[in-house]
Amino acid sequence: QLQVEDDDKIGLYSYKVQSTITSRLANTMIQAKMVNNAKKPQHIVFDVQVPKGAFIDNFTMDINGITFTSQIREKSEARKMYSQAKAKGKAAGIVRSNALDMENFKTEVNVPPGMRIQFELHYHEMIRRKLSSYEHTISVKPGRLAKHMEVDVRIIEPQGLRYVHVPNSLGDHFDGITTISKGEKKAHVSFKPTMAQQRKCPTCSSTAVDGNFVVQYDVNRETTGGELEIFNGYFIHFFAPENLDPLPKNILFVIDVSGSMWGLKMKQTIEAMKAILSELRAADQFSLIDFNHNVRCWRDNLVSATPSQVEDAKKYIQAIHPNGGTNINEALLRATFILNEAQNLGMLDPNSVSMIVLVSDGDPTVGELKLTTIQKNVKQSIKDQFSLFCLGIGFDVDYDFLQRIATDNRGMAQRIFGNQETSAQMKNFYNQVSTPLLKKIQFNYPQESVSDVTQSSFHNYFGGSEIVVAGKVDTENLQHLESIVTATAANAELVMETLRDVEELDGFMKKDKYADPDFTRKLWAYLTVNQMMAERNTAPTAALKRNITKSILQMSLDHHIVTPFTAMLIENAEKDEIMLADQPKDPRRGCCPGTLGLTPNAPNNNNNKGIPAWANVTAVPVSYMPEQRSPPVSSLSINRVDNDPHFIIHLPKSQRNICFNINSEPGKILNLVSDPDTGVTVNGQLVGAKKTENKKLNTYFGKIGFYFKNKGLKVEITTKSITLKDGSYGITLSWSDTGHIIRKQLLISVKKESNVTITVGEEMSFMVLLHRVWKNHPINVDFLGIYIPPENQLSPAAHGLIGQFASEPEVYIHHQRPGQDPEKPQATMEVKGNKLTVTRGLQKDYREDRVLGTDVQCWFVHNSGKGFIDGHYKDYLVPHLYSFLKKP
């Protein structure tokens, strides 16, 4: 989905999706190329949906020839490094979306006029078999017409392809555009609509391409024990036996009927449940539990699924009227009690499979509310005897909790979205788990040839699905795998009859240029990380959880994949511009990642990349152009020659610079800006030199504090570090870093050992300069200078040593005459009703040249600015670094 402010001005000249499936491993690339034809910068969002459970492994961005590539880092380290980004693109973020089984990868960039930009995202996933078919779903949502558009899918399956089918999921509009060419082991699917075909209607400027492109296929199955593939030191065992009769099942449906289920959700649930009950087999036993703050049972024990019992159950469901709270704990414990009692009384066929299906749309509000306690209670009650499947309905459900209790109890969870398709989604999920074929499967591999084995499954095997086992293999001991690989089950023993000829697979894979030579390793890593995440969710102790987290982190870094413990850094070749792709803390509600704007002149202005326009001053050499007015210097500077805080106030209307010094003591805090209306205050704390010189101790700014009250943000800049504080959250950069911190649309941009700019939207910005001195200097110490542009949108209530000049006073300078020093003439200045004697001189502006500074002509006001500033300089002393100035 590509969104921009001015739709007509952005050209999407290419939108490509390329996906290659190698033996169930899909590698997908989504690429968009755009250009900004507008006369002003445009805000572009690259927002693509990635299947839930897929691993993003790369993202690149090319902006006018500057390429950004990605690397995976441990999350906290990545966030630290994120603070080192330069204002070039907007921060990327992974945000959970409201799409079925999808999550969003989102990048925002503010693109200057005429600039070209290319986004490219890569991810991989294992395609799972459901209902006897592999289904590969690609989200195709370009958001606009594309001059060139294509979706290209290649399938390479060593087992051989039984069929390939592309349902018309994007709509009848595209009937006949997709082409499929299929060979024995390979297939190619292509979808290339022209611009005319993409249009919603012949005269429309909007695109009809908006949805999922789906490819379904299945492979040939010859052996009862499945297919074993060995390649590059890893093995993959696909296990999907056919022609087995389903086992009888004992099933309890536990349905949430609390008030929040009222309306469409309940209507759809009733409709789905009636259809599901109709599909129960005669050998099955079942019952229904419905719950709100209370728990009710249709029958206190399991009954056979005879036509009359099924009809009775449907009538019971039809009469449900949702109201009240949600007591999940008691409902699940009642269900496990019924199953356990039936088991203890010998009422269950030993060859049957027992399961609970929970349907709920919310968190518990009655009874036990602590999710970890509910999880523990259910686990203790189920005792690994049967499976729990969870259907989470709607957007507000705590899906992570449902996933945890399901995987904890040999089941799985699915999110169902409360819309017109709710009942179809529920029936589809039920169909996946309604035909258990095997139970308690165990794979026995010879230890001498196989290690690090990972299995993707629950304990039961359902019809139309597949269990995948992967591991590392010792190629020298391959003969041990011949005919020894067995999968045992309670009601069947299935033996691997043959081992695929390893050399034949090797040759086949190496011959195909599209095949991923790394597919076995990636599949193994994919399964292993997923298994470890499930184990981490159910870890009984904090220590074990920490160890598993460590292993997941190591796997993520080794195999370059984004997991909840890693983040992706996107950076340019110089590594001085970094963005972050990260997951939000709350997966239900998504997050609003910080964003960065591209500075319009950045690509062609490498010296000043990331510095706001106001900070790029062009100094006018005074000696050559004495008749010209001095350049606009934007407020307070620190002169390295005289050392005490020197203020240069630039008055834009009269185009004059007025200077004054403040002499105070170390430790004192001076207020520079205090604006109660905008909620901004800026203070500087003085630090003294190492010793006095000519009986005088020089002072400097050693610490500057910014408080943005409306955002609740504090920024402290010292000669050692830059810290942002937001309540208990804090992040610190040292001056040896280059990069950004972004929080609540406040951008802090650090240029290594040089300066910090703080930008608050379009309203205001500040620059702080670092002055380093020789470490062993006998007198001088490191200090800071601060620049505040007069364009800052301060209110008329602004005060402070600099803030008071946001409303420019009338200044009249006359009667120029020679001074004691022939190079420093004197004059009379009339300001604020005062007549002052002022001296013409030069001050230094260090923004351009940090060592020597740039000379700036100004009129100097003596006696600590008396008469030019309101009151006495001591009136500007404040108690804390974040204090507002109390007006006299």
N, C-alpha and C positions, 0 to 999 in steps of 0.2 A: 504494500500500500504506500504510494508516494503522495504525500500531501504537501501543498505549498500555499503561500498566502495569495499569490496572484497567478491563478491557474493557467491563464493563456500564455504567460511569459516563460513558462518552463517547458523545454522540449525533452521528451523521453525518446531518445533516438534508438535505444536498444533495451530489450527486456528478455533475458535468456534464463532458462532453467535447464540444467543438464544433470541427469541422474544415471549412475551406473550401478547395477545390482550384480554383485559377484557372489554367487552361492549364498543368498539371503542377506548379504551385507550391502546396504544401499549407501553410496556416497553421493550427496546432492550439492549442487552449486547453484545459487541464485544470484544473478548479476543484473544490475541496472545502470545504464549510462545516460546522463542527463546534462543539459546545458541551461544556464540562466540567460535568457534573451532580454530580460527586463533592464530598465535603466537604473534600478536600485537593487540592493541585496534582497534575496528571497530566502525564506525559511523552508527548508526541505526536510521531510521526515522519511527515512527508509525504514519501513516497518513490515517485517515479514514474519509469517507464522511458521514455526518449526514444530514437528510432531513431538508431543510430550514424551520424554524418555530418550529422545535423540541427543547425541552429544555434539555440540558445536566445537569444531576443531580449528577453524580459521576464519578470519574476517580481514579483508583488505579494502582500502579506500584510496582512490587516486584523485587528487584535487589539483587541476592544472599542472600535471606532471610530477607533483610531489606525492610519493607513494607512502601509505601507512600500512605496516604489516602487524601481525599479532603474535603474542607469546602468552603462555599460560603461567600464572604465578599463584603462590599461596595467597589467599584472599586478603589478609591484613597487610602483607607485603605489597600486593598489587594496589591496595588502597593508598598506601604510603606513596608508591611511585606515581599513582594517579595525580597526586598533588603536584607532580612535576610536569603537567601538561602545559602546552602553550596555546594561546587563543587561536586555534586553527579550525576545530570542528566541535560539534556538540557531543557531550558525553553519551555513550551508548549504554543501553541497559536491557536486561532481559526482564520482561514483565509478563506475568501470567495474564492471559486474556480470557475472554468469555467464549472461546471457541472450543468445540468438543475435542478433547485429546490434543490440544495445541497450546503452545506458549509463544509469546511474541519476542522477537529480537528487534530492538528499536534503536535507531541512531538519528540524531537530529543535527543538521548543519545549516548555518546561515551562509548562503552562497553569494559572493559579490557578483556584480554585473559581468556578463560575458564569460563567466567561468564554467569550465566543464568539470563534472564530478562523476566518478564511477564507484559504485559499491559492489562488493562481492562477498557473499557469505557461504561458508562450506560447513556441512554437518554430516554425520553418519549415524545410521541406526540399523538395528537388526530387524528385518521384517518377520513378524510372527505369523504363524498359520492360525487362522480362525475359520471355523466352519468350512474346512476342506479347501481353503484358498489362501494364498498370500496376497495381501492387499497393500500396495504402495501408494500413499496419499501425498500429493504435493500441493501446497497452498499457492494458488496463482492469482495474485491481487495487485496488478500493476497500478491501479488507481487512475489510469489515464490511457489514452491511445498511444501505442508505441509504433514508431516507424518500422522497426524490425522486432518481431516477437517470435520466440520459439520455445517449445518444451520438448526436450529430447531425452528419451529414456532407453537405455540399453540394458538387456538382461543376459547374463552369462551364467548358466546353471550346468555344472558338470554332470548332474544326475539326468539331464535331459528334460525338455519342457513338454508337459502334457497338453497345456493350452495357455493362451494369452488372450485376455479380454479387456477392453477399455470401455466401461460403461459411460453413457453420455452425461457425466456428472456436472458439466459446466452449462448444460441446457441444450434444448433442441436447436437453438440458434446456430450451434457449431456442428450440426449433423453432417457427417461425411468429410470433415476436414482432417480428422486424425487418420494417419496411415500406420499399419502394422505389418512388418515383415518378420516372419518367424522361420527359424531353421530348427534343426534337431536339438541343439543345446543353446542356441542364441536367438535373441529377438531384438528388434529395433522399433520403437514407437515414436512417432513424430507428429507434433501439432504446431502448424505454422500459419496462423490466420493472418490475412492481409489487413491493412488498416480499415478497408471497407468492411471486411468480415468482422472486425473487432467492434465496429460501431453498434450501439444499441438499436439504432434505426438509421436509414440512409442519410438523414440530415442531422443526426445527433453528434454532439462533440464528446459524449461520454462513452466509456467502454463497457461492453457486455461481458468482458472477461473478468469474472469476480467469483471465485469459489475454489473448489478442490479438483485437481486433475488426478484421476484414480486409475491405476493399472492393477488388474487382478491376474494371477497365474497360479499354476500348480506344477509340480515336478513329477516325473515318473518314479514309481516306487516298486522295486523288485524284491527286496529282502524284508523278511518279517522283523528283523532287528534294526532296520533303518539303514542309514547311509553313513559311512565313515569316510571322512576326507582328511588326508594328511598333507601338509604343505608348509615348507619353510619352518619346520621345528614345532608346529602346533597341529593338534587334531581337532576336528569338529565332528560330532556324532549327532546326526539328525534322526530323531526317533518318532515315527508316526505310523504305527501299525494300523492296517485297515482290516476290514472284514471281521471285526470282533463284535459280539452282541453286547449291548449296554447292560451294565449291572443295575440291579434294583436300587432305588435311592430312598432315603428317609429324609424328608425335607420340611423345615419349619420356616414359614414366611413371617417375618417380624416387621410390621408396618406402622410407621409414625403417623398418628392421626391428630397431632397437636394443631393448635389454631393456625400456625404458619403454613400448614399444608392446604388451607382453605382455598377454594377456587379451582383454577385450571390444573394446578399440581395434583390435587386429589382426584379430579375427574380423570386425568390421564393415568394416574396410578391405578384407579379402579378398572379402567379399560384394559390396561396392560395385565393386571392380575387375573382378570377373567380369561384373557387369551392364554396366559401361562397355565392356569389351572386346567384348561381344556387339553393341554399337551401332556399332562401327567399320564404315565402308563399304568396299566392295571396292577403291575407288580410293585408300584411305588406306594409309600405311606407318607401322609402329610398332615399338617395342621396349620392354623393361622393364629397369630397373636397380634392384636392391635393395641397401641399404647399412646397415651398422652401423659398426664401426671399420674394416671392409674394404668394398670396393665390388665387387659382382658384376653381370655382365650376362647376361640370358637369351639375347640374341643380341648379338654385337659390332657389328652393323650393322642398319640398318632393313630390315624385311621387309614384304611386302604382307599386308594383313589378309584373307587367305583363311580359310575356315572351319577348315582343319586347323591353320594357324598360331595362330589365335585359341584353339582348343581346347588346343593345346600350352602356350600362355602361361597359360591358366587353371590347368592342372595344375601348372605351375611355381609359381604364386602360392599355390595350395592347400598346397604342401609347405613353405612358409616357417615357421620357428620363431624368434621374436624373441629376441635376446640381444645382449650387448655394448654398445659405446659408439656415438657419433654423429659421423660424419665428413661433414658437409654439404658442405664445400668440395670435397673430392675427387669426391663423387658428382655435383655439378653440373658440374664441369669435365669429367668423363668424358662426361656427356650432351651438353655443348656440342661436345666433340671429335667425337662420332659424327655430329652434325648437320652440323658444319663440313666433315668429311671427305666426307660424302655430297654436300654442295653442291659441293665442289671436284672431285669425281669425275663431276659432271654427272648424278647419280642422282636429282635432285629435279626435278619438273615446275616450270618457271618460274612457272606459274600457281598453284602450291600454296602453302599456308601452313604454316610450321614452328613447333612449340611444344614446350615442356617443361612437364610438370605435376609439381610437387614435393609429396609428402605427408609431413609430419613432425610430431612432437609435442614437439620440444624444441630446446634450444640445442646447438651443437657441443660435444662433450666430447673429441674425438680429432682430431689433425691441426691445421689452422689454426683457432684459437679466436677470433681478433679479428674481430668482425662487419664492421667497416669494410673490413678486408682482403678478406674473402670477397666482400663487395659489389663491391669494385674488381676482383677477379679475374674474377668472373662477367661483369661489364659488359665488360671487355676481351675476354673470350672470345666473348661473344655478338655484339658489334660491331653492334648494332641490326639483325641479320639475322633474328632470330626472337623469339618471345614466351616469357616465363616466367610461369607461373601457380602460385600457392602455396596449398596447403590446410594450415592450421595446426590440428592436432587437439588438443583438450583445453584445460584452463585454464592450464597452465603454459607454453605455447608463447610465445616472444617474437614476438608477432604484429606488432609495429611493424617488426621486422627483416624479416619475410616481406613485409610491405607495401612496405617500401623497395626490396627487391631486385626485387619484381614490377613496381612502377611504373617503376623504373629501366630495365626491360627489356620495355617495351611490353605489360605484362600486368596482372593484378590478383590480389589475395589475398582469401581468405575464411577466417574462423575457423569450425571445425567442432567442435561440442562432443561429447566422448566419452560418448554415452549411447545409448539404444535407437534414436535416429533418425540415428545417424552415417552409415550407408550411404545413407539417403534424402537427407541433406544433401549428401553427396559427389556422388551422381548428379545432383542438381539443379544443383550448381555446374558439373559437366562438361557438362550439357545447354546451359548458357548459352554455352559456348565451343567447342562441338563442331561448329558449322555456320558456318565462316567464309564470308561471301558476297563481301566486297570486301577488298582489301588496299591499303595505302599511299594512303589517301584524302587529298585536299587540297581545301580550300575556297578558291575565289578570289573575293574580294569587291572591288569597285572602291574604291580607296583614297580617292577624293574624297568618298565618301559614308559610309564606315564606318571606325570606329577602335576601339581597345581590344578586339579580338576574342579571345574565349576559347572553347576547344573542350573538350567533355567526352567523351573517348574514348581508346582506344589506337589503334594504327595500323590494326588490322583491324576490320572490321565483321561482327558475328555475327548470324545469323538470330534474329528475335524481339526484338532489342535496338534501341537508338536512339542516334544521336549528336546531341547538342544543341550548337549554336554560338550564342553571344550576343555582343553588342557594342553600342557606342554608334552612333547613326546621325544623320547630318546631314539633317534633314527637308527642307531646301531642295533637296538633291540626290537626292531619292528616285527620280526617273526613272532615275538611273543603275543602280538595283537591278533594274529591270524586265528580266527574261529574261537578266540577265548572271550572276546567281549560279549558279555551277556547282560540282559536286563531281566531281572526276576520280578515277578509280581505275585500277589496272593492267589490269583486265579489263572495264571498262565506263566510259562517260561518261554521267553523269546530269545533265540540265540542268533548272534550275528553270523550269518552263513559265510559271507565272503568279505574280504577286505578289498576295497577298490585298488586297482593297480596304481601304486604311488607314482611310478614313472609316467604312466599314461596321463594322470592328472597334471603332473609337472609339465609335461610337454604341451598339453592343452592350454594350461594357464599362460605359459610363456609365449605361446603363439598369438594370443589375442591381445591386441594393443589396448583394448578398453578394460580388460580384466585388472582388478586390483591385486597385485602380487602380495599384498600385505593382509589379505582378507581374513586369514585364519588368526593372525595375531590380534587384529582389531576386534574380531568377533569374541575372542577369548577375553580381551580387555573389557569389552562392553558388558559381557555376562558377569565377569568378576566384579566390576565396580557396582553393577546393579545388585549382585548378591550381597556384597559388603554393606551397601546402603540399607538393605533389608535387615541384615544382621545387626547393624548399628541401631536401627529403630527399636529392636527388641532386646538389646544388650541389658542384662540384669544389673550390671554395676557400672559406675562412672569410669572406673579404671579401664574396663574392657571397652567401653565406648570410646575412650581416648585412644586406645591402641588401634581400634578399627578405623577411627578418623584419620590417624597417622598413615595407615595403609592405603586408605582411599586417596589421601592427598598425594602420596608417593606415586600411586598408579596414575592419577590425573596428570601429574607433572611428567612422568615417564612416557605417557601415551598421548600427551598434548590434547586433553579434553577438559571442557568446562564442567565442573561438578559444583555442588553447593559449598565446597571448601576451597574452590579456586575461582579466580576471575581472569578475564582475558584483557591484556593490555594491548592497545593498538598504538603503534608509534611510527614516526618517520625514520629515515635512514640515519639522521644525526642523533636520534634518540632524545631530542630536546622537546618533542611535542608528543604528548601521550594522552590517550583516552582510555576509558575503562568500560568493559562490558561486564556487568555484574548482576547477580540475582537479588531481588528485593528480600527484605527480612520476612515480611508477611506474604506468603505465597497466595493468600486468598485475595488480598486487596491490591496487589501490585505496588509499585512505588513510582515516585516521580524523580527520575534520575536528574542530577544536576546537568546544566547545559552550558555549552561554550559557543560563542559566536566567532565566525571567521572575520578577522579584521580585513576590510576591503582591500587594503594595500599590501597585505601580508606577502603574497607570492612574489611581488616585484620589489619588495622593500626589505631585504633580508636583514639589514642592519638593525631595523627597529621592529622586528616581528613581535607582535603581542603588546607593543606599547600603545596606549590610546593616542589618538591624533593630537590631543591637546598637549601631550608631553613631548611631541617632536618639534622642538623650537629650532628656528634657524636664526642663529645669532648674527647681528649686523656688526661688522668690525667698526668700532667707534671712530678710530683714527682716519679711516677713508671717507666716512660719510657723516661728518660732524653735524650737518644741518638736519639729518633725519632724526626722527624720534626713536628712542630706544625700543627694542623688540618687546612684545608683550610677555613679560615674565609672570608666570602664574603663581604668585604669592610668596610663601615663606621659604627662605633659603638659609643655609648656614655657611658662613664664610670661614674658610679654613685658615685664612691669614690671621684674622682677629679673634677667631674661635668662639667668643661669647655668642649666644643666639642672635643672629642678625635677621631682621625681618625685612623683606622687600614686598611692599604692597603695590600691586599693579592696579591702577585706576583706569579701566577701559575707556570710559567716556572722555576723560581729559587726556588720555594716552600718556600718563605720567607714572613714574615709579617713585614711591616714597619709602625711605628706609629708616629703621631705628634699631637700636640694640636694647636688650633687656639684661641687666646685671642682677643675678639672684644667687642663691646658695645651692650647693649640691643637695639632692634629695627632694627639693621643692618641686611641686607639680604645677605647671602653668596651663590654663585653659586656652586652647587655640580656637575651637569652634564649639558653641553650645546653642543648639537649635531645638527648643522643646516642641515646636510644631512638627518638625520632620522626625523628631526622636533621635537626633544624631549629636554625639559629643566627641570631641577629639582633644586629648590632653598629652602634654609632653613632660617627662620627668627629667630633671637635670642631673648630670653626673659631673664631678670635678676632675680637673687635670691631676697628674700624679703629685705635683707640688706647685708652690706659688712661683710666679715669675714677676720681677719688678714689683714685689710686695702685693701682687694681685693673683687670686686663684681663678683661672679661666673655667667656665662651665660650658657644657654642651648638652644636647638632648641625647640621653643614653637609652631612653625607653619611650615609646609612643603608644598610647592606647586609643582605640576606636570603639565606641559603643553604639550599636544600631538598635535602639530600644524596641522599635516596632517589630523587628525580626528576632529579638532576643539574642543577638549575636555580639560577641566581644572579640576584638582582634588586638593582640599585644605584639608589638614589634620591638625587639631588643637588638643589640649588636651581635647576638649569638643566634637568635631564632625568630620564627614567625609562628604565632599560635592562634588558632581560631577556637573559640569556645561557644558551645550551644548547650546551655544547661550542663548536664553531666558529660555530654559528648565533647571531646577535644581532639584536635589534630595539629601536629607541629611539623614544620619544615625547618631545616637548617639553611643558612645562607649558602651552603655548598650545593644546594639543590637548584634545579631550574624546573618550574612547573606551576600547577594550579591547585587551588583548593576551591571547591564550589559548594555553597550551602545556601539554600533558600534564595536563589538568584543573586547571591553576592559572590563575586569572583575575586579571588586573591591570586595575582599572577606574580611569580617570583622569578627574577632574572639573577642567575648565580653570581654571588659576590658583588651585586651591583644595585638593584632596586626592587621594590615591591610596588605593584599598583593594585589598588582596591577599587573595584567598579561596582556601583549599585545601580543595576538596570541602565536606563538612559539618564537617570537623574543626577548622579554625581560620581566623581572619581577622585582619588588621592594618590600621590606618589611619595614613597619614602626612599631616600637614598642612603646607602651605607658608605661611610668613610672609614677605611681601614688605615691605621698608621703602623709604622714599624713596631713590632711587638716589644722590642727592648728600648723603645724611645724613652729618654729620661723624664719627659714631662707629659707628652700628649697621650690621649687614649682614643680608642675607636668611638665614633659618634654617628648620629643620624641627622639627615636633613629631610624636611617635608615640603611638598609642593601641593597647593590646592588651587585648581583652576577657577577663575572668576565666573565661568559658565555654570558652576555647580548650582543646582536649584535649591538654595536655602530659602527659608521663609523670612518675612520682614522681622520676625521675632529673634532671628539669629544674633548671637553675641559672641564674645571671646576676642582674643587679641587679633584674630584674622576674621572671624565670623561677622564682626560688626561692620566690616567693609563690604559685605554682600550688598548692602544698600549704600551706593557710592556717595560719599560726602562731597559738597562743593569745595573745590580747592582753587585758590587764586594766588599765583606766585608773581611777584613784581619787585622792582627796585633791585635788580641784579647788580652786584658790586664786587670788586676784588676782595679776597679774603686774606688771612695771614699767610696761607700757602698760595702762591700764584696759580697753581693748578687746581685749586679748590675755591671757586668763587662762592660768594654768599648771596642770599636773597631773603626777602620777607615773604612768608607764607601765611595766608589767611585761611583758616579752616575751623569749623565748629565754633565760630565767634572768637577764636584766639588768634593773636598775631605772634608768629614764631620766627626766629632767625634760623634759617636752614643753610646747609653747606652742600655744594655740588660735589659729587665724587663717584667712584666706581665701586660696585659690589660684584661678587662672584655668583654665577649660576652654574651649578655642577651637573645639570642634566645631560648636556652633550659631552663635555669633557670632564670626567670625574677626577682627573689628577690636577690639571691647571685651572679648570673652570673657564667660564666665558664671562668677559667683563660686561657689566650692565650699568648704565648711567642712572643715577638716582639723586634725589634731594634728601639729605640726611637730617633727621630730627633728633636733637640732643636730649639729654636727661631722660633716658628710657622712654622716649616717644611721648613725653608729657605735652599735652595740648592737642596732639594728633589722635591719641587713643582716648577713649572715654575714661575719666578718673585717673587713678594711679595704677602702676603696673602691679602693685601688691593686691589690688582688687581682683586680680585674675588668678590668684593662687587658690587651688582646690585641694580637698583632703585625699581624694583617691584617683586612680588612673582612669576610672570610668564615671567620675562625677560630672553632673551638669553644673554650670555656673549659676550661683544665686545672684540675681540682679540686685544691685544696691537700691 
